[in-house]
Amino acid sequence: MKNEKIEIKNELLYLFLLVLITEIFFDSVFSAKLSTSIIIGLVGFLLLEVWFAVTFDQYSKKKISKYSNVLMKISLKKRFFSYFILPGIFYLSLLVFLFYNRNILLGHFVLGMCMILLLVLFLNVKSSMRKFYTIHIATKAIFDFMCITTLYLLLNAFLRIGFSMIEFLLLSFTSSFILYLFVLKLHDRFGGLEILFAFASSIFVSASLVPFWNRSIFMLPAVGALSFYLIISLWNIRFSGKVKLSDYLAPVLYVLFALALIFTI
């Protein structure tokens, strides 16, 4: 029980430091030089990676039994992408969003939500490491949500930068495609046919944005994120082995309901 309390305190300490550095970065966007903001953002990124590295070092090995000193270790190569690359990209997308965002309240809200997501991820990563052989299904779900959030943040940033419609759609396609590849790799479904599906799905996400180009700046990223979520949900259902049409209705109905809600706001 005492060790668990120490672990939670360590996680909260890392989270506090990361929140503090990210807040300083957000404030520096309005008052400091670009080079200063970049340095602060880099410090936050390195802290995030150190947080994961320390966690991996502590939980990546254990004895095969209490009667043996032989250690079983988790392969860093197999977990490097999910435990280091993806969270890093997520944090960098948050920094890009904060850099181009000029709504202080929105910036702090998004920052807070992203930090909570990172804390939940870390706690689940520890649980996943105890499984040793595979990434726990709950942790995969959090990684999926992290990809969705990353796309939402990037679409927001692209709009605030002021790209033209064609540039925005190309960037949306590229971002979606890369994130879909991340999802496939996370679920160990990285084959030629799956990559083709990711390519087609990225076209779908970009095409879904076209009818809403002249709408609110808040609507376009939401529509893109919902389209991205829909594809991931359908993939996950298929990955679980379900083939009935009724199994696929829930995410479709959810997206339609969410779109209707967005239009009424």
Buried (B, 14 or more C-beta within 10 A) or exposed (E): EEEEEEBEEBBEEBBEBBBEBBBBBBBBBEEBEEEBBBBBBBBBBEBBBEBBBEBBEEBBEEEEEEEEEEEEEBEEEEBEEBBBEBBBBBBBBBBBBBBBBEEEEBBBEBBEEBBEBBBBBBBBBBEBBEEEEEBBEEBBEBBBBBBBBBBBBBBBBBBBEEBEEEEBBBBBBEBBBBBBBBBBBBBEBBEEEBBEBBBEBBBBBBEBBEEBEEBEEEBBBBBBBBBBBBBBBBBBBBEEEEEEEEBBEEBEEBBEEBBEEBEEE
